[in-house]
Amino acid sequence: MILTVTLNAALDVTYGVDSLRPRTSHRVDTTYERAGGKGINVARVLAALGHEAAVTGLAGGPTGGLLRDELRTAGLPDDLVTVAGDSRRTLTVVSRDDGEATVFNQCGPRVSPGEGETFTDHFASLVRGATVVALCGSLPPGLPPDAYAHLIRTAARAGAASVLDTSGPALLGALVAGPDVVKPNAAELAAVTGRADVPAAAAQLRALGARAVVASSGPGGVHAVTPNGAWRAAPPEQLAGNPTGAGDACVAALAAGLATGAPWPDVLRESVALSAAAVPCPVAGDFDAGTYHRFRTAVSVEEVHAAHAH
């Protein structure tokens, strides 16, 4: 079983507009509302691929109730822990004329120390049945920057591998625990290392504790630095659509690869194919099966010399 963790779960609202223009009114012609947050999106993709995926994290208030109802409708049973505060909403506006997505993220409810401890205990019991844990997204207010580090250590003690997809202080605070894979995008990588050079920045995260780093560069594919070598993988073509779910699809493929023990080139090929297949879909957590199957054999993977952090 692959356990996905979304500490800052959200009700994701997506608006489709013809063209997004600042300081004007817009007619919204498509609206989607669904349970989200990165880990929940990862669980949706894993379930669609046929993997057993479990959902845990934090949710509360009326928005948390809507979120749980939608998960139930989607056939994703949740092991979320209830908090007192109201869960956040995210708003994504997708402009069809250029395929660009503009995202508005609320911070989420403040989590008390007691709520954090309750979740930690709950996680420790759930993770015993997991082979891989995917820890995804921002930390809600109230949780310390090393919150993910504690969960990664708990997972390791239970024999579960970890994939981490977060940014900023939450990413830096987790590296000391030695996550098996971290998946920042190029901008997140530059923000925490101060380096624009992706291979050098990825090497720096490995020096700080990450066992492997898979850095995504959107249409440019991924650059991976692992204990077994370094690779660059790229899609055969660029696709138009909504890119907000591409990173979550990539994490799903990384988690599935860890679970099956696939070699890195195969894992990266799957990651790029699946993340590209998410782009034509209007909401995060979905992927286009036809694109995925077409890209699986067309993604280019080349071994490169790993950079070294200085």
Buried (B, 14 or more C-beta within 10 A) or exposed (E): BBBBBBBBBBBBBBBBBEEBEEEEEEEEEEEBBBBBBBBBBBBBBBBBBEBEBBBBBBBBBEBBBBBBEBBEEBEBEBBBBBBEBBBBBBBBBBBBEEBEBBEEBBEBBEBBEEBBEBBBEBBBEBBEEBBBBBBBBBBBEBBBBBBBBBBBBBBBEBEBBBBBBBBBEBBBBBBBBBBBBBBBBBEBBBBBBEBEBBBBBBBBBBEBBBBBBBBBBBEBBBBBBBEEEBBBBBBEEEBEBBBBBBBBBBBBBBBBBBBEEBEBBBBBBBBBBBBBBBBBBBBBBBBBEEBBEBBBEEBEBEEEEBBEBE
